[in-house]
Amino acid sequence: MGAAYFYHLTRRPLEDTLTMLLGKALQAGWRVAVRGPDAGRLGWLDEKLWLGADEGFLPHGLAGGPHDADQPVLLTTGPAANNATCVMTIDGAEVTAEEVAALDRVCVLFDGNDPEALNVARAQWKALKDAGASAQYWSEESGRWEKKAET
């Protein structure tokens, strides 16, 4: 049974935190789906990942290509087509308690400087907690990642 980890971004931009988390997930041997609600935003993220440091290159692709199932990291607006064991959501993309239970990990990244994103993350936390899913809340407010709550 997996767990949902909520990452409250206040200091680093999404692309930096996501790059760090993707690197750790790939080191753990996980296949990852990065789910967002907007294809344009995922295209922007795809470009950011391609332009990252050579030594930290993250193999990935945008959903809709002929090799989606082979991608170690798949950027998608829908279900994971790459047999993912970890789903990372951005921009309020939906995640269910059933997904949390079926996967090794679900990561919910949200912008702590955006009141609407905070409200969405709070609602997701409550829904998952009420459904009995295991969840952790992580904050970078102090300058480093610290676990602040756990269900």
C-alpha positions as a Markdown table, in Angstrom:
| # | Residue | x | y | z |
|---|---|---|---|---|
| 1 | Met | 0.0 | 0.0 | 0.0 |
| 2 | Gly | 1.4 | 3.4 | -1.0 |
| 3 | Ala | 1.2 | 6.8 | 0.5 |
| 4 | Ala | 0.5 | 10.4 | -0.7 |
| 5 | Tyr | 3.3 | 12.9 | -0.1 |
| 6 | Phe | 2.1 | 16.5 | -0.3 |
| 7 | Tyr | 4.9 | 19.0 | -1.2 |
| 8 | His | 4.1 | 22.6 | -0.2 |
| 9 | Leu | 6.4 | 24.7 | -2.5 |
| 10 | Thr | 7.3 | 28.1 | -1.1 |
| 11 | Arg | 11.0 | 28.6 | -2.0 |
| 12 | Arg | 11.8 | 26.6 | -5.1 |
| 13 | Pro | 10.0 | 26.6 | -8.4 |
| 14 | Leu | 8.0 | 23.6 | -9.4 |
| 15 | Glu | 10.5 | 22.5 | -12.1 |
| 16 | Asp | 13.4 | 22.3 | -9.5 |
| 17 | Thr | 11.4 | 20.3 | -6.9 |
| 18 | Leu | 10.0 | 18.0 | -9.6 |
| 19 | Thr | 13.4 | 17.4 | -11.0 |
| 20 | Met | 14.7 | 16.4 | -7.6 |
| 21 | Leu | 11.7 | 14.1 | -6.9 |
| 22 | Leu | 11.9 | 12.5 | -10.3 |
| 23 | Gly | 15.6 | 11.7 | -9.8 |
| 24 | Lys | 14.9 | 10.1 | -6.5 |
| 25 | Ala | 12.0 | 8.1 | -7.9 |
| 26 | Leu | 14.1 | 6.8 | -10.8 |
| 27 | Gln | 16.9 | 5.9 | -8.4 |
| 28 | Ala | 14.3 | 3.8 | -6.5 |
| 29 | Gly | 13.5 | 2.0 | -9.7 |
| 30 | Trp | 10.0 | 3.5 | -10.1 |
| 31 | Arg | 8.3 | 4.4 | -13.3 |
| 32 | Val | 6.6 | 7.8 | -13.0 |
| 33 | Ala | 3.6 | 9.6 | -14.4 |
| 34 | Val | 3.6 | 13.3 | -14.0 |
| 35 | Arg | -0.1 | 14.3 | -14.2 |
| 36 | Gly | -1.3 | 17.9 | -14.8 |
| 37 | Pro | -4.6 | 19.3 | -16.0 |
| 38 | Asp | -3.2 | 21.4 | -18.8 |
| 39 | Ala | -1.3 | 20.0 | -21.9 |
| 40 | Gly | 0.3 | 23.4 | -22.5 |
| 41 | Arg | 1.8 | 23.5 | -19.0 |
| 42 | Leu | 3.1 | 19.9 | -19.5 |
| 43 | Gly | 4.7 | 21.0 | -22.7 |
| 44 | Trp | 6.4 | 23.8 | -20.8 |
| 45 | Leu | 7.6 | 21.3 | -18.2 |
| 46 | Asp | 8.8 | 19.0 | -20.9 |
| 47 | Glu | 11.0 | 21.7 | -22.3 |
| 48 | Lys | 12.3 | 22.6 | -18.8 |
| 49 | Leu | 13.3 | 18.9 | -18.3 |
| 50 | Trp | 15.0 | 18.7 | -21.7 |
| 51 | Leu | 17.0 | 21.8 | -21.0 |
| 52 | Gly | 18.2 | 20.6 | -17.5 |
| 53 | Ala | 21.8 | 19.8 | -16.6 |
| 54 | Asp | 23.4 | 17.0 | -18.7 |
| 55 | Glu | 24.5 | 15.1 | -15.7 |
| 56 | Gly | 21.0 | 15.1 | -14.3 |
| 57 | Phe | 19.1 | 14.3 | -17.5 |
| 58 | Leu | 15.8 | 12.7 | -16.8 |
| 59 | Pro | 14.5 | 10.4 | -19.6 |
| 60 | His | 10.9 | 11.3 | -20.2 |
| 61 | Gly | 8.2 | 11.9 | -22.8 |
| 62 | Leu | 4.9 | 13.7 | -23.4 |
| 63 | Ala | 1.9 | 11.4 | -23.6 |
| 64 | Gly | 0.4 | 10.8 | -27.0 |
| 65 | Gly | 3.6 | 9.5 | -28.7 |
| 66 | Pro | 4.1 | 6.0 | -30.0 |
| 67 | His | 6.3 | 5.0 | -27.1 |
| 68 | Asp | 4.3 | 6.1 | -24.1 |
| 69 | Ala | 4.4 | 2.6 | -22.5 |
| 70 | Asp | 8.2 | 2.6 | -22.6 |
| 71 | Gln | 8.7 | 6.0 | -20.9 |
| 72 | Pro | 10.3 | 5.9 | -17.5 |
| 73 | Val | 8.7 | 9.3 | -16.9 |
| 74 | Leu | 5.5 | 10.2 | -18.8 |
| 75 | Leu | 4.0 | 13.7 | -18.7 |
| 76 | Thr | 0.2 | 13.3 | -19.1 |
| 77 | Thr | -3.2 | 14.8 | -18.5 |
| 78 | Gly | -4.8 | 11.4 | -18.0 |
| 79 | Pro | -4.1 | 8.0 | -16.7 |
| 80 | Ala | -0.6 | 6.7 | -16.7 |
| 81 | Ala | 0.1 | 4.8 | -19.9 |
| 82 | Asn | 3.6 | 3.7 | -18.8 |
| 83 | Asn | 2.8 | 1.3 | -16.0 |
| 84 | Ala | 3.8 | 3.9 | -13.4 |
| 85 | Thr | 4.4 | 2.9 | -9.8 |
| 86 | Cys | 4.5 | 6.5 | -8.8 |
| 87 | Val | 2.3 | 9.4 | -9.9 |
| 88 | Met | 3.3 | 13.0 | -9.3 |
| 89 | Thr | 0.5 | 15.6 | -9.7 |
| 90 | Ile | 0.9 | 19.3 | -10.4 |
| 91 | Asp | -1.5 | 22.2 | -10.6 |
| 92 | Gly | -4.3 | 20.5 | -8.7 |
| 93 | Ala | -4.6 | 17.4 | -10.9 |
| 94 | Glu | -6.9 | 14.8 | -9.4 |
| 95 | Val | -5.7 | 11.8 | -7.4 |
| 96 | Thr | -7.9 | 9.2 | -5.7 |
| 97 | Ala | -7.4 | 7.1 | -2.5 |
| 98 | Glu | -7.6 | 4.0 | -4.8 |
| 99 | Glu | -4.6 | 5.3 | -6.7 |
| 100 | Val | -2.7 | 5.9 | -3.5 |
| 101 | Ala | -3.4 | 2.4 | -2.3 |
| 102 | Ala | -2.4 | 0.8 | -5.7 |
| 103 | Leu | 0.9 | 2.7 | -6.2 |
| 104 | Asp | 4.2 | 2.9 | -4.4 |
| 105 | Arg | 3.9 | 6.6 | -4.0 |
| 106 | Val | 1.8 | 9.6 | -5.0 |
| 107 | Cys | 3.4 | 13.1 | -4.8 |
| 108 | Val | 1.1 | 16.1 | -4.8 |
| 109 | Leu | 3.1 | 19.3 | -5.6 |
| 110 | Phe | 1.4 | 22.6 | -5.0 |
| 111 | Asp | 2.4 | 26.3 | -5.0 |
| 112 | Gly | 2.2 | 27.6 | -1.4 |
| 113 | Asn | 2.1 | 31.2 | -2.7 |
| 114 | Asp | -1.2 | 30.6 | -4.6 |
| 115 | Pro | -4.3 | 30.7 | -2.4 |
| 116 | Glu | -6.3 | 28.6 | -4.9 |
| 117 | Ala | -3.6 | 25.9 | -5.1 |
| 118 | Leu | -3.5 | 25.8 | -1.3 |
| 119 | Asn | -7.3 | 25.3 | -1.1 |
| 120 | Val | -7.2 | 22.5 | -3.7 |
| 121 | Ala | -4.3 | 20.8 | -1.8 |
| 122 | Arg | -6.2 | 21.1 | 1.5 |
| 123 | Ala | -9.3 | 19.5 | -0.1 |
| 124 | Gln | -7.2 | 16.7 | -1.6 |
| 125 | Trp | -5.5 | 16.1 | 1.8 |
| 126 | Lys | -8.9 | 15.9 | 3.5 |
| 127 | Ala | -10.5 | 13.6 | 0.9 |
| 128 | Leu | -7.5 | 11.2 | 1.0 |
| 129 | Lys | -7.4 | 11.2 | 4.8 |
| 130 | Asp | -11.1 | 10.7 | 5.1 |
| 131 | Ala | -10.8 | 7.7 | 2.7 |
| 132 | Gly | -8.2 | 6.2 | 4.9 |
| 133 | Ala | -5.2 | 6.8 | 2.6 |
| 134 | Ser | -1.8 | 7.3 | 4.2 |
| 135 | Ala | -0.5 | 10.8 | 3.7 |
| 136 | Gln | 2.4 | 13.0 | 4.6 |
| 137 | Tyr | 2.7 | 16.8 | 4.4 |
| 138 | Trp | 6.2 | 18.2 | 3.6 |
| 139 | Ser | 7.1 | 21.9 | 3.8 |
| 140 | Glu | 10.2 | 23.7 | 2.6 |
| 141 | Glu | 9.4 | 26.9 | 4.6 |
| 142 | Ser | 12.6 | 26.6 | 6.7 |
| 143 | Gly | 14.8 | 26.3 | 3.6 |
| 144 | Arg | 14.9 | 22.5 | 3.7 |
| 145 | Trp | 12.2 | 19.8 | 3.3 |
| 146 | Glu | 10.6 | 18.9 | 6.7 |
| 147 | Lys | 7.8 | 16.5 | 7.4 |
| 148 | Lys | 5.1 | 18.6 | 9.2 |
| 149 | Ala | 2.1 | 16.1 | 9.4 |
| 150 | Glu | 1.2 | 12.5 | 8.8 |
| 151 | Thr | -2.0 | 10.5 | 8.8 |
